[in-house]
Amino acid sequence: MPRDQGRATSGARRAGPRRSAHFTLVESGPSLATHLLADFLAVVSSFPTADEALEAAVRHAAAALEADLAAVVTDGETNCCWPANAVPSELFAAVMAGGDASLEVPGVGAAAALAIPLGGAVDGHLVVARSGKEFTEHDVNLLRGMARAIELTVEMLSTLDAERRLRAQSDQQANENAALLASLRERQRLMEKLSVIQRMISRREPLNDILDAIVSGARDLLGSDVVMLRQTEGLAPAPPRVIARAGGSERIAGWLARVPMPDQLAPGEPIRTDDVVHHYDFPAVDGNAVRVRVRSAIATPVHENGTVI
């Protein structure tokens, strides 16, 4: 063949359509088992609780081994099973004891069964069963790896749950300690105020000074805008008068002095232990309340020998 013709033929071949080759890589054996185990661990460890992780574990173990049933059995009871409640718990006993390598699965019939012990916080068995083919050595190794992944995941989730409970208890204890400290400080302040008043009484200081110390101490302890001590002369209806006041303006004091008292706080009436403190709520539509900007108040009687004075 002439050289030119050979070149033309070669060129014609190069100019023809290109054919692409497709290669399919099918993994098997240890490589596939490694990928299945990695996927299994990623899925199971993504759940926040041990119960959810175990439920996901049986589903994915069954899918990975093409099994008809998968279950986690602890203390002779089925912890979780896929499909749910497919086999009574007592039927797993022979498989877990190693004396029977088959299991009767409803809707499937006799199936090859395999049980792998679970240690750690689970303390049970991972059981799978499938029909049609026996479990291979690779299947056994894969299931052992899944069992170990379940142990580690449940141990991790149990540790995290314990840490969360301890943290919650610690926070609660810290809040209780803070509340107790605040209560003790409040009690100390109260005792200091009472001590001052008792010293004033023992020194026979003027009554007005003692009453002023009482209302001033009450205002400080309660954190109120204004505290006053008012008195109604005699039992006959008469305008009350303010005999001691701490805080507030004259307008507020004058308005509070005119607020009517309920019957159980009226002068001359016996003290009613079930209602010795009266709470007032003043609606925003109350003209007087709007002018003095008062929204709520409390009142308690001053009594002598059980009678309001």
C-alpha positions in Angstrom: 0.0 0.0 0.0 1.3 3.4 -0.9 2.5 5.6 1.9 0.1 8.4 1.1 -2.8 6.0 1.0 -1.8 4.6 4.4 -1.8 8.1 5.8 -5.2 8.9 4.4 -6.6 5.8 5.9 -5.0 6.6 9.2 -6.5 10.1 9.0 -9.9 8.8 8.2 -9.8 6.6 11.2 -8.8 9.6 13.4 -11.6 11.7 11.9 -14.3 9.1 12.8 -16.6 9.3 15.8 -15.0 8.8 19.2 -16.2 6.0 21.5 -16.2 6.5 25.2 -15.6 3.6 27.6 -17.5 3.4 30.9 -16.0 1.6 33.9 -18.1 0.4 36.8 -16.3 -0.4 40.0 -18.2 -2.8 42.2 -16.9 -2.9 45.7 -16.9 -6.1 47.6 -15.4 -7.7 50.7 -13.5 -5.6 53.2 -13.8 -2.4 51.1 -17.6 -2.5 51.0 -17.8 -3.4 54.6 -15.7 -0.4 55.6 -17.9 2.0 53.7 -21.1 0.4 55.1 -19.7 0.6 58.6 -18.6 4.3 58.2 -22.1 5.1 56.9 -23.7 3.2 59.8 -21.6 5.0 62.4 -22.4 8.4 60.8 -26.1 7.8 60.8 -26.4 6.3 64.3 -24.2 8.9 66.0 -26.3 11.8 64.5 -29.2 11.2 66.9 -29.5 13.1 70.2 -30.7 10.2 72.4 -29.8 6.6 72.9 -33.3 5.3 72.1 -33.4 7.1 68.8 -29.9 5.9 68.0 -30.8 2.2 68.7 -34.0 2.5 66.5 -31.9 3.9 63.7 -29.2 1.2 64.2 -31.6 -1.8 63.7 -33.1 -0.2 60.6 -29.7 0.5 59.0 -28.2 -2.8 60.1 -31.1 -4.6 58.3 -30.6 -2.5 55.2 -26.8 -3.1 55.1 -27.1 -6.9 55.5 -30.3 -7.1 53.4 -31.9 -8.7 56.4 -35.6 -9.4 57.0 -35.4 -8.5 60.7 -33.1 -6.7 63.0 -33.4 -6.1 66.8 -31.6 -5.1 69.9 -32.5 -7.3 72.8 -31.6 -6.4 76.4 -32.4 -8.3 79.6 -34.5 -10.8 77.6 -36.7 -8.0 76.3 -36.8 -6.5 72.8 -35.5 -3.0 73.2 -36.3 -2.1 69.6 -37.0 -4.1 66.5 -37.4 -3.7 62.7 -40.1 -4.4 61.6 -41.7 -3.4 64.9 -42.8 -6.3 67.1 -42.1 -8.8 64.3 -40.9 -11.5 66.7 -41.8 -12.2 70.3 -38.9 -11.6 72.7 -38.7 -15.2 73.9 -37.9 -16.4 70.4 -34.6 -14.5 70.4 -33.3 -16.5 73.4 -32.1 -19.6 71.5 -30.3 -17.4 68.9 -28.6 -15.4 71.6 -27.6 -18.5 73.4 -25.9 -19.8 70.3 -27.9 -23.0 70.1 -30.1 -22.1 67.1 -29.0 -20.3 63.9 -32.4 -19.9 62.5 -35.5 -17.8 63.4 -39.1 -18.0 62.3 -39.9 -14.5 60.9 -43.6 -13.9 60.2 -44.4 -13.5 56.6 -41.0 -14.8 55.6 -40.6 -18.2 57.3 -37.4 -19.7 58.5 -34.5 -17.3 58.2 -30.8 -17.6 59.1 -30.2 -15.7 62.3 -27.1 -14.1 63.8 -26.7 -12.6 67.3 -23.7 -10.4 68.3 -23.2 -9.4 72.0 -23.5 -5.7 72.9 -21.5 -4.5 75.9 -21.2 -1.2 77.7 -24.3 0.7 78.5 -26.4 -1.5 76.2 -25.6 -5.0 77.6 -27.6 -7.1 75.2 -27.5 -8.5 71.7 -27.8 -7.2 68.2 -29.8 -9.9 66.3 -30.4 -10.0 62.5 -32.2 -12.6 60.4 -32.5 -13.0 56.7 -33.9 -15.6 54.3 -32.4 -17.0 51.1 -28.7 -17.1 52.1 -26.5 -17.7 55.0 -24.4 -15.1 56.7 -20.8 -15.0 55.4 -17.6 -14.2 57.4 -17.7 -10.7 56.0 -21.3 -10.3 57.2 -20.3 -11.5 60.7 -17.4 -9.0 60.8 -19.6 -6.2 59.6 -22.2 -6.9 62.2 -19.5 -7.0 64.9 -18.3 -3.6 63.7 -21.9 -2.3 63.9 -22.3 -3.7 67.4 -19.1 -1.9 68.5 -20.4 1.3 66.9 -23.6 1.0 68.8 -21.7 0.5 72.1 -19.6 3.6 71.5 -22.5 5.7 70.4 -24.8 4.7 73.3 -21.9 5.2 75.7 -21.2 8.7 74.3 -24.9 9.7 74.4 -25.3 8.3 78.0 -22.3 10.4 79.0 -23.6 13.5 77.4 -27.0 12.9 79.0 -25.4 12.5 82.4 -23.4 15.7 81.9 -26.6 17.6 80.9 -28.3 16.3 84.0 -25.4 17.3 86.2 -25.3 20.7 84.5 -29.0 21.2 85.1 -28.7 20.2 88.7 -25.7 22.5 89.1 -27.6 25.4 87.6 -30.6 24.7 89.8 -28.4 24.5 92.9 -26.7 27.8 91.9 -30.1 29.4 91.5 -31.2 28.1 94.8 -28.0 29.3 96.5 -28.4 32.7 94.9 -32.0 32.9 96.1 -31.0 31.8 99.6 -28.2 34.4 99.7 -30.6 37.1 98.6 -33.1 36.0 101.3 -30.4 36.0 103.9 -29.3 39.5 102.9 -32.9 40.6 103.0 -33.3 39.2 106.4 -30.1 40.8 107.5 -31.3 44.2 106.3 -34.6 43.6 108.1 -32.9 42.7 111.3 -30.7 45.8 111.0 -33.8 48.0 110.6 -35.5 46.4 113.5 -32.4 46.8 115.6 -32.3 50.5 114.9 -36.0 50.9 115.8 -35.6 48.9 119.0 -32.6 51.0 120.1 -34.7 54.2 119.4 -37.5 52.8 121.5 -35.2 51.8 124.3 -33.7 55.2 124.3 -37.2 56.8 124.5 -36.6 58.9 121.4 -39.5 61.0 120.2 -42.4 59.1 118.8 -42.4 60.9 115.5 -38.7 60.0 114.9 -39.5 56.3 115.6 -42.5 56.3 113.2 -40.3 58.0 110.6 -37.7 55.3 111.0 -40.4 52.6 110.6 -41.8 53.9 107.3 -38.3 54.7 106.0 -37.1 51.2 106.8 -40.3 49.7 105.2 -39.7 51.8 102.0 -36.1 50.6 101.8 -37.0 46.9 102.3 -40.0 46.9 99.9 -38.4 49.1 97.3 -41.6 51.2 97.1 -42.0 54.7 95.9 -43.8 55.9 99.0 -44.7 54.4 102.4 -46.9 56.2 104.8 -48.6 55.6 108.2 -52.0 57.2 108.4 -54.5 57.3 111.2 -58.2 57.9 111.5 -59.3 59.7 114.7 -61.9 57.7 116.6 -64.5 55.4 115.2 -66.6 58.0 113.6 -66.1 58.7 109.9 -63.4 61.3 109.6 -60.7 62.2 107.1 -57.5 60.2 107.9 -54.3 62.1 108.6 -50.7 61.2 107.7 -48.5 60.9 110.7 -45.4 59.6 109.0 -44.2 59.3 105.4 -41.1 58.3 103.4 -40.7 59.1 99.8 -43.3 60.4 97.3 -44.6 63.9 96.7 -47.1 65.8 98.7 -49.7 65.2 95.9 -49.2 61.4 96.0 -49.3 61.4 99.8 -52.4 63.5 99.9 -54.1 61.2 97.4 -53.1 58.0 99.2 -54.3 59.4 102.5 -57.8 59.6 101.0 -58.0 56.1 99.6 -60.8 54.3 101.5 -59.9 51.3 103.6 -61.8 48.0 103.4 -63.9 47.0 106.3 -61.3 44.5 107.7 -58.8 47.4 108.0 -61.2 49.9 109.6 -60.3 51.3 113.1 -61.9 49.4 115.9 -62.4 46.2 113.9 -60.7 42.9 115.0 -57.8 41.7 113.0 -58.7 39.0 110.4 -55.7 36.7 110.0 -56.8 35.6 106.6 -56.8 39.0 105.1 -54.5 41.4 107.0 -52.9 42.8 103.9 -55.1 44.5 101.3 -54.0 45.0 97.8 -55.2 47.8 95.6 -55.1 48.0 91.8 -55.9 51.3 90.2 -57.0 51.2 86.6 -55.5 53.6 84.1 -58.9 55.1 83.5 -59.1 56.3 87.1 -58.7 60.0 86.9 -57.1 60.4 90.3 -54.7 57.5 89.7 -53.7 59.0 86.3 -52.9 62.4 87.8 -50.6 60.9 90.5 -49.4 58.0 88.4 -50.2 55.3 91.0 -51.0 51.8 89.7 -51.0 49.6 92.8 -50.6 49.8 96.6 -50.8 47.6 99.6 -52.1 48.4 103.1 -51.9 46.6 106.4 -53.4 47.6 109.7 -51.5 48.7 112.8 -53.1 47.0 115.8 -52.9 46.9 119.6 -54.1 43.8 121.5 -55.7 42.4 118.3 -57.6 45.5 117.4 -57.0 48.0 114.7 -56.0 51.4 115.9 
